[in-house]
Amino acid sequence: MIIAGVVAIMIVLTLGVADLGTALIARERAHAAADAAALAAAQELAMPSGSLPQIEAADYAGRNGASLLTCACDVGTQEALVSVSVAIEHLFLLPGTHHVESRSRAVVDFP
């Protein structure tokens, strides 16, 4: 009986550690996606290619597995501030879909 309780506790702890690892990976993916989106928007501000900075930011966020939430990167400014969201699914102890958000800022600095 005690062994079964210990085994159950060990299983729950193992699943918790797996969920924590999944959340940490999603957080890092969100950071990378936010950085890429901000840099893409800033590049479009610095060297316009005919696209909107928001479109470039959304494209680069999507390429990194995230969804663009906001992009304060208006044409004519020198700053891109973006926020993105990454979905976390298939957690063992917390069913449902959860989201990790991250923000990043890139500034265009002309010499």
C-alpha positions in Angstrom: 0.0 0.0 0.0 2.8 2.4 0.9 4.7 1.4 -2.2 1.7 2.2 -4.4 1.4 5.6 -2.8 5.1 6.4 -3.4 4.8 5.2 -7.0 1.8 7.5 -7.5 3.6 10.5 -6.0 6.6 9.7 -8.2 4.4 9.6 -11.3 2.8 12.9 -10.5 6.2 14.5 -9.8 7.5 13.2 -13.1 4.5 14.5 -15.0 4.9 17.9 -13.3 8.6 18.1 -14.3 7.6 17.2 -17.9 5.0 20.0 -17.9 7.5 22.5 -16.5 10.0 21.6 -19.2 7.3 22.1 -21.9 6.4 25.5 -20.5 10.0 26.6 -20.3 10.6 25.5 -23.9 7.4 27.5 -25.0 8.7 30.5 -23.1 12.0 30.4 -24.9 10.2 29.9 -28.3 8.1 33.0 -27.4 11.2 35.1 -26.7 12.8 34.0 -29.9 9.7 34.7 -31.9 9.2 38.2 -30.3 12.9 39.1 -31.0 12.6 37.9 -34.7 9.3 39.8 -35.2 10.7 43.0 -33.7 13.8 42.8 -35.8 11.8 42.1 -38.9 9.6 45.1 -38.3 12.6 47.3 -37.5 14.3 46.3 -40.7 11.2 47.2 -42.6 11.2 50.6 -40.9 14.8 51.1 -41.7 14.8 49.8 -45.3 11.3 49.7 -46.6 10.6 47.0 -49.2 7.0 48.0 -49.8 5.5 45.8 -47.1 4.1 47.0 -43.8 6.2 46.4 -40.7 3.2 44.7 -39.0 3.0 42.2 -41.9 6.7 41.4 -41.6 6.4 41.0 -37.8 3.5 38.6 -38.1 5.3 36.6 -40.8 8.4 36.2 -38.6 6.4 35.4 -35.5 4.6 32.7 -37.4 7.8 31.2 -38.7 8.9 30.8 -35.1 5.6 29.1 -34.0 4.0 32.2 -32.5 1.1 34.5 -33.1 1.6 38.3 -33.3 -0.6 40.0 -30.7 0.5 43.6 -31.1 3.0 45.6 -33.2 3.6 49.2 -32.3 5.7 49.8 -35.4 4.2 52.6 -37.4 5.9 53.7 -40.6 8.0 56.8 -40.0 9.1 55.8 -36.5 12.3 54.3 -35.4 11.0 51.7 -32.9 9.3 48.4 -33.2 7.6 47.0 -30.0 5.9 43.7 -30.5 4.2 41.1 -28.4 3.6 37.5 -29.4 1.8 34.4 -28.0 2.8 30.7 -28.1 0.2 28.1 -27.4 1.1 25.3 -25.0 -1.0 22.1 -25.5 -0.8 18.6 -24.2 0.2 19.3 -20.6 -0.3 16.2 -18.4 -1.4 17.9 -15.2 -3.2 21.0 -16.6 -5.5 20.1 -19.5 -6.5 22.5 -22.1 -4.6 25.1 -24.1 -2.4 27.6 -22.3 -0.5 30.5 -23.8 2.9 32.1 -23.1 3.4 35.7 -24.1 6.6 37.6 -24.7 7.5 41.2 -25.8 10.5 42.6 -27.6 11.7 46.0 -28.7 14.0 46.9 -31.6 15.2 50.4 -32.3 16.5 51.6 -35.6 19.5 53.8 -34.9 20.9 55.6 -37.9 24.5 56.8 -37.5 
